[in-house]
Amino acid sequence: MTAINAPQDKYKAVWIIFFILGLGTLLPWNFFMTATMYFTTRLKDPTTELLLNQTSNGTLDAKDNRNVLESKFNNVMTLCAMVSLLIFTCLNSFIHQRIPQKLRISGSLTVILVVFFLTAVMVKLDMTPLTFFTLTMIKIVCINSFGAILQGSLFGLAGILPASYTTPIMSGQGLAGTFAAFSMICALASGSALQDSAFGYFITACVVVLLAILAYLALPKMEFFQYYTESNGPAHAADEENKMDLFKKENPAEMQSEDESGPTVSVFNIFKQIWGMALSVCFIFTVTIGTFPAVTVDVKSTIADGGAWDTYFIPVSCFLLFNVMDWAGRSLTAVCMVPGKDSIWLPVLVGLRVIFIPLFMLCNVQPRTLFPVPFYHDAWYIIFMIFFAFSNGYLASLCMCYGPKKVASHEAETAGAIMAFFLSLGLALGAAVSFLFRAIV
């Protein structure tokens, strides 16, 4: 398919819609991830708090001052999110043959909206730490399960558009983290009670998800979008998604009837062409989620002395800085895509990101038992975070853009779905190894 006679994307409307959908895809997860202070406060054991106030010197060791639910919250949250994301990304490859794309995307956004509304309501309800922990993990599983269906469907849909239309999804996902982190900092700066701030925090997320639903409903009306979906071949007549699941094997009999039914799409043949990009994006997110936030959130400031910087150090230096630089890296691919899709430097740069794992471990992560702290000053942590986040956004966006463009046009949707699967696989692997990385510090 050529784009010589393709209509123009007037006012960049389709680009903006995909940006908003990308924002709606990751905003729920980022709001949960950056609301650590609210969740851990709700998980505090009243008995431990009473003991702390009654000690003679008024302090307890940092390691003893956190109960099991508090200390394991970040790891369990990440694991629940990423495992459910991986499982439902796989399931999406089966159900997309039976459930229309419009229902999958709008339905997933609607469920996420409802769960976030319930999260806002729970802010006002009293419950025991264990009950709150359990319900929170159930909500995280639910949000990421439907988020997986949403993300897989969205990347598959973007695969049939020009390569530059994967960038707004990645950029929107990057802004989701920045928006969530900035909202958390505003809540802290407002001086409001923590529960009041959290309520406004989650209601804001509901508004953004609702905006994503409205944006998706407007997408089919765009002439530019109609041109590419209608030109994508026979498969579009039944559904705008590809007709293969990620584990369907090549069938010679089907290939013999290719002339009658149009080009046959083989997932394994496509994977042979994009395996480098698929494994690269998987490795990128394994490294990232393995350290962020499980390790990075426990770094303590060494220059703050109980002042404002102590309060804002993690919200600013960890969450806001990561998301701003990640967003910058993702957005840069809209104007610069170097190295090229066939360059050896792309996998080399991806592999070099492994160095960030020991670098963050050797920062002032507390509590710690094994390693010394050579990178004691806050500046080291901030410098590492800048390069860590920017490389994550830029390299991941390059891989996601290049993957569908290494295959024929009628295979682009399937390639996009495969890339989304390996992205989710990287997130799940990162969540699993985050327990190890945090434990050995």
C-alpha positions as a printed Julia matrix, in Angstrom:
441×3 Matrix{Float64}:
   0.0     0.0    0.0
   1.31    3.44  -0.85
   0.43    6.73   0.7
   0.63    8.76  -2.52
  -3.13    9.32  -2.65
  -3.67    9.26   1.1
  -5.68   12.17   2.58
  -3.95   14.52   4.98
  -4.36   14.23   8.73
  -6.15   17.56   9.09
  -5.09   19.53  12.15
  -3.14   16.42  13.21
  -6.44   15.18  14.63
  -5.62   11.45  14.35
  -2.14   12.06  15.81
  -3.7    13.9   18.77
  -6.29   11.14  19.3
  -3.59    8.47  19.43
  -1.67   10.69  21.86
  -4.72   10.92  24.15
  -5.27    7.16  23.89
  -1.63    6.57  24.82
  -2.15    8.87  27.79
  -5.23    6.91  28.84
  -3.41    3.6   28.44
  -0.73    4.18  31.08
  -2.2     6.92  33.26
  -4.04    4.46  35.56
  -0.9     2.43  36.25
   1.21    5.57  36.77
  -1.3     7.04  39.2
  -1.13    3.89  41.29
   2.66    3.73  41.08
   3.24    7.34  42.09
   0.67    7.32  44.91
   3.06    5.3   47.09
   2.84    7.7   50.04
  -0.96    7.45  50.2
  -1.03    3.66  49.94
   1.78    3.02  52.44
   0.18    5.43  54.91
  -3.05    3.42  54.74
  -1.01    0.25  55.36
   0.69    1.4   58.56
   0.12   -0.82  61.56
  -1.45    1.2   64.42
   0.37   -1.02  66.93
   3.74   -0.16  65.4
   2.86    3.55  65.35
   1.98    3.42  69.07
   5.24    1.62  69.86
   7.18    4.26  67.93
   5.63    7.05  69.99
   6.35    5.25  73.27
  10.05    4.49  72.69
  12.41    6.39  74.96
  14.36    8.07  72.17
  11.35    8.55  69.89
  12.83    6.57  67.0
  12.92    3.04  65.7
  15.26    1.47  63.21
  14.03    2.14  59.66
  13.93   -1.55  58.92
  11.78   -2.29  61.98
   9.49    0.66  61.44
   7.8    -0.85  58.38
   5.45   -3.79  58.57
   5.38   -6.52  55.93
   2.57   -4.88  53.93
   4.46   -1.57  53.74
   7.86   -3.01  52.9
   6.56   -5.34  50.18
   3.92   -3.03  48.71
   5.99   -1.75  45.76
   7.24   -5.2   44.79
   3.83   -6.89  45.05
   2.11   -4.0   43.27
   4.58   -4.16  40.38
   4.38   -7.95  40.14
   0.55   -8.01  40.16
   0.44   -5.29  37.52
   2.99   -6.74  35.13
   1.98  -10.42  35.37
  -1.66   -9.56  34.68
  -0.51   -7.3   31.85
   1.46  -10.15  30.28
  -1.28  -12.76  30.67
  -3.99  -10.58  29.16
  -1.74   -9.43  26.34
  -1.52  -13.11  25.39
  -5.28  -13.6   25.82
  -5.93  -10.56  23.65
  -4.39  -12.43  20.72
  -7.26  -14.95  21.0
 -10.24  -12.81  21.96
  -9.64  -10.19  19.28
 -10.93  -12.72  16.74
 -14.26  -12.9   18.55
 -14.7    -9.45  20.1
 -14.86   -6.34  17.89
 -12.04   -3.84  18.22
 -14.41   -1.02  19.2
 -15.78   -3.04  22.11
 -12.3    -4.06  23.27
 -10.92   -0.54  23.35
 -13.97    1.41  24.58
 -14.95   -1.44  26.94
 -11.48   -1.58  28.5
 -11.43    2.18  29.02
 -14.88    2.03  30.63
 -13.84   -0.69  33.1
 -10.71    1.28  34.0
 -12.86    4.36  34.58
 -15.18    2.44  36.93
 -12.28    0.95  38.92
 -10.69    4.36  39.34
 -13.97    5.8   40.55
 -14.16    3.01  43.14
 -10.57    3.8   44.16
 -11.59    7.42  44.79
 -14.54    6.24  46.88
 -12.28    3.95  48.94
 -10.24    6.97  49.99
 -13.16    7.98  52.22
 -13.73    4.49  53.68
 -12.03    3.12  56.8
 -10.7    -0.43  56.63
  -7.96   -2.58  58.09
  -4.49   -2.52  56.44
  -4.83   -6.11  55.21
  -8.25   -5.49  53.65
  -7.03   -2.3   52.02
  -3.92   -4.07  50.7
  -5.98   -6.94  49.26
  -8.54   -4.69  47.57
  -5.79   -2.48  46.16
  -4.03   -5.45  44.57
  -7.33   -6.69  43.09
  -7.89   -3.27  41.54
  -4.35   -3.21  40.16
  -4.86   -6.63  38.56
  -8.17   -5.49  37.08
  -6.8    -2.23  35.69
  -3.74   -3.84  34.14
  -5.7    -6.76  32.71
  -7.99   -4.46  30.77
  -5.06   -2.15  30.14
  -3.31   -5.03  28.38
  -6.27   -5.55  26.06
  -6.36   -1.81  25.43
  -2.63   -1.53  24.75
  -2.42   -4.59  22.5
  -5.41   -3.42  20.47
  -4.05    0.11  20.21
  -0.55   -0.86  19.03
  -2.07   -3.28  16.54
  -4.28   -0.51  15.21
  -1.38    1.95  14.98
   0.67   -0.62  13.07
  -1.36   -0.06   9.89
  -0.75    3.7    9.97
   2.54    5.4    9.02
   5.46    4.73  11.39
   5.18    8.18  12.97
   1.77    7.26  14.42
   3.29    4.88  16.95
   5.19    7.85  18.4
   2.08    9.64  19.78
   1.09    6.48  21.67
   4.54    6.21  23.22
   4.66    9.95  23.89
   1.2     9.91  25.46
   2.27    7.04  27.71
   5.3     9.1   28.73
   3.13   12.12  29.55
   0.91    9.86  31.66
   3.75    9.31  34.09
   4.72   12.98  34.1
   1.13   14.05  34.7
   0.74   11.58  37.57
   4.01   12.63  39.25
   3.21   16.34  38.89
  -0.25   15.77  40.36
   1.3    14.04  43.37
   3.7    16.93  43.96
   0.86   19.46  43.71
  -1.07   17.43  46.26
   1.9    17.55  48.65
   2.44   21.28  48.08
  -1.21   22.1   48.72
  -0.84   21.17  52.36
  -4.19   19.4   52.27
  -4.88   16.29  54.28
  -3.47   13.22  52.57
  -6.88   11.63  52.06
  -8.34   14.82  50.55
  -5.4    15.09  48.14
  -5.7    11.43  47.16
  -9.41   11.82  46.45
  -8.77   14.69  44.06
  -5.86   12.75  42.6
  -7.99    9.76  41.56
 -10.94   11.87  40.39
  -8.51   13.65  38.05
  -7.55   10.27  36.61
 -11.23    9.52  35.98
 -11.55   12.73  33.95
  -8.55   11.83  31.78
  -9.82    8.3   31.09
 -13.22    9.73  30.16
 -11.47   12.07  27.71
  -9.72    9.05  26.15
 -13.09    7.32  25.64
 -14.49   10.37  23.85
 -11.35   10.65  21.71
 -11.61    7.03  20.58
 -15.28    7.43  19.66
 -14.27   10.3   17.36
 -11.49    8.32  15.63
 -13.6     6.4   13.03
 -14.98    9.7   11.72
 -11.51   10.85  10.58
 -10.96   10.53   6.81
  -7.23    9.89   7.28
  -7.93    6.99   9.64
 -10.62    5.57   7.36
  -8.22    5.52   4.39
  -5.61    3.35   6.11
  -8.02    0.96   7.81
 -10.01    0.42   4.62
  -6.81   -0.11   2.61
  -5.38   -2.7    4.96
  -6.59   -5.72   3.01
  -9.31   -8.38   3.31
  -8.85   -8.85   7.02
 -10.36   -5.45   7.7
 -13.75   -6.53   6.42
 -14.26   -8.68   9.5
 -12.33   -6.59  12.0
  -9.73   -3.86  12.08
  -7.41   -6.2   13.95
  -5.32   -9.0   12.45
  -6.8   -12.48  12.33
  -3.94  -14.3   14.0
  -3.17  -14.97  17.64
   0.44  -14.89  18.86
   0.71  -18.67  18.94
  -0.99  -19.65  15.69
   1.24  -21.83  13.56
   1.65  -21.57   9.84
  -0.84  -23.72   7.92
   0.29  -24.87   4.42
  -3.29  -25.53   3.36
  -4.23  -21.95   4.11
  -1.25  -20.72   2.12
  -2.46  -22.67  -0.91
  -5.74  -20.74  -0.81
  -3.97  -17.39  -0.52
  -5.08  -16.26  -3.96
  -8.73  -16.62  -2.94
  -8.65  -15.05   0.52
  -5.81  -12.53   0.24
  -2.34  -12.64   1.81
  -1.94  -15.15   4.65
  -0.3   -13.74   7.76
   2.07  -16.04   9.67
   3.04  -14.86  13.14
   6.2   -16.95  13.17
   7.38  -15.62   9.83
   6.77  -12.1   11.05
   8.65  -12.79  14.29
  11.67  -13.96  12.27
  11.78  -10.49  10.73
  11.29   -8.46  13.9
  12.83  -10.64  16.6
  15.66   -8.16  17.19
  13.25   -5.31  17.88
  10.97   -7.54  19.96
  13.77   -8.8   22.22
  15.24   -5.3   22.49
  12.03   -3.74  23.77
  11.62   -6.69  26.15
  15.12   -6.15  27.58
  14.61   -2.39  27.88
  11.59   -2.78  30.14
  13.07   -5.68  32.1
  15.91   -3.41  33.19
  13.62   -0.44  33.81
  10.9    -2.16  35.86
  13.5    -4.29  37.65
  14.88   -1.13  39.28
  12.08    1.44  39.06
  10.35    1.89  41.44
  11.3    -1.12  43.62
  14.91    0.03  44.13
  14.83    3.71  43.21
  11.95    4.6   45.54
  13.99    3.57  48.61
  16.9     5.94  47.94
  17.19    8.47  50.78
  18.45   12.03  50.42
  21.82   12.69  52.03
  21.67   16.49  51.92
  18.2    17.01  53.36
  17.92   17.41  57.11
  14.25   16.91  57.75
  13.27   19.91  55.63
  11.14   20.31  52.52
  13.66   18.53  50.28
  13.25   15.43  52.42
   9.53   15.44  51.62
   9.93   16.16  47.91
  13.1    14.16  47.16
  11.44   10.96  45.91
   8.41   12.63  44.28
  10.7    15.01  42.35
  13.97   13.11  41.83
  12.43    9.68  41.29
   8.93    9.93  39.85
   8.78   13.39  38.24
  12.33   13.33  36.86
  11.96    9.8   35.48
   8.68   10.56  33.76
   9.77   13.91  32.32
  12.95   12.44  30.83
  11.13    9.3   29.66
   8.55   11.5   27.94
  11.32   13.59  26.37
  12.98   10.43  25.02
   9.73    9.05  23.59
   8.81   12.39  22.01
  12.23   12.89  20.41
  11.51   10.05  17.98
   8.96   12.32  16.29
  11.85   14.36  14.86
  14.89   12.08  15.16
  15.13    8.32  14.64
  18.81    7.43  15.06
  20.18    4.75  14.9
  18.25    3.25  12.0
  16.17    0.1   12.16
  18.96   -2.06  10.71
  21.84   -0.5   12.66
  23.89   -2.68  15.03
  24.09    0.29  17.4
  20.46   -0.02  18.47
  20.81   -3.42  20.21
  24.21   -2.35  21.55
  22.72    0.74  23.22
  19.85   -1.37  24.55
  22.3    -3.86  26.08
  24.38   -1.13  27.72
  21.39   -0.1   29.86
  22.12   -3.04  32.16
  24.76   -0.84  33.85
  21.98    1.13  35.56
  21.09   -1.84  37.78
  24.32   -1.76  39.85
  24.51    2.04  39.65
  21.19    2.49  41.45
  21.99   -0.3   43.92
  25.15    1.58  44.92
  23.21    4.78  45.64
  21.91    5.47  49.16
  19.15    2.83  49.14
  17.86    2.31  52.69
  17.54   -0.04  54.42
  20.45   -2.05  52.99
  22.53   -4.99  54.21
  25.16   -6.03  51.64
  26.73   -3.27  49.58
  28.53   -0.03  50.48
  27.29    3.35  49.2
  29.91    4.81  46.83
  27.37    7.12  45.16
  26.31    8.82  48.39
  25.43   12.32  47.21
  21.96   13.09  45.8
  23.54   14.42  42.6
  24.71   10.93  41.58
  21.19    9.55  41.88
  19.74   12.43  39.86
  22.33   12.07  37.08
  21.74    8.33  36.82
  17.98    8.89  36.74
  18.23   11.37  33.85
  20.14    8.97  31.58
  18.17    5.94  32.78
  14.79    7.51  31.98
  15.75    9.21  28.72
  17.32    6.05  27.3
  14.25    4.05  28.3
  11.86    6.37  26.47
  13.96    6.95  23.36
  15.14    3.38  22.73
  11.75    1.81  23.52
   9.98    4.23  21.19
  12.47    3.48  18.4
  11.89   -0.25  18.74
   8.1     0.1   18.79
   8.19    2.33  15.69
  10.63    0.14  13.73
   9.03   -3.24  14.47
   5.89   -2.96  12.27
   7.9    -1.28   9.5
  10.24   -4.24   9.02
   7.4    -6.3    7.51
   4.95   -6.0    4.61
   2.03   -3.6    5.05
  -0.56   -6.38   5.43
   1.56   -7.84   8.26
   1.99   -4.56  10.14
  -0.93   -5.06  12.55
   0.32   -8.47  13.61
   3.84   -7.09  14.02
   2.44   -4.33  16.25
   0.64   -6.92  18.4
   3.83   -8.98  18.7
   5.8    -5.9   19.78
   3.13   -5.11  22.4
   3.41   -8.68  23.7
   7.19   -8.45  24.12
   6.84   -5.04  25.74
   4.49   -6.63  28.28
   6.85   -9.59  28.68
   9.63   -7.17  29.57
   7.43   -5.47  32.15
   6.53   -8.82  33.75
  10.14  -10.03  33.81
  11.21   -6.72  35.31
   8.58   -7.04  38.02
   9.81  -10.55  38.85
  13.51   -9.63  39.1
  12.71   -6.47  41.1
  12.33   -8.68  44.2
  15.86   -9.99  43.67
  17.39   -6.59  42.93
  15.87   -5.03  46.05
  16.72   -8.01  48.26
  20.44   -8.04  47.41
  21.08   -4.36  48.09
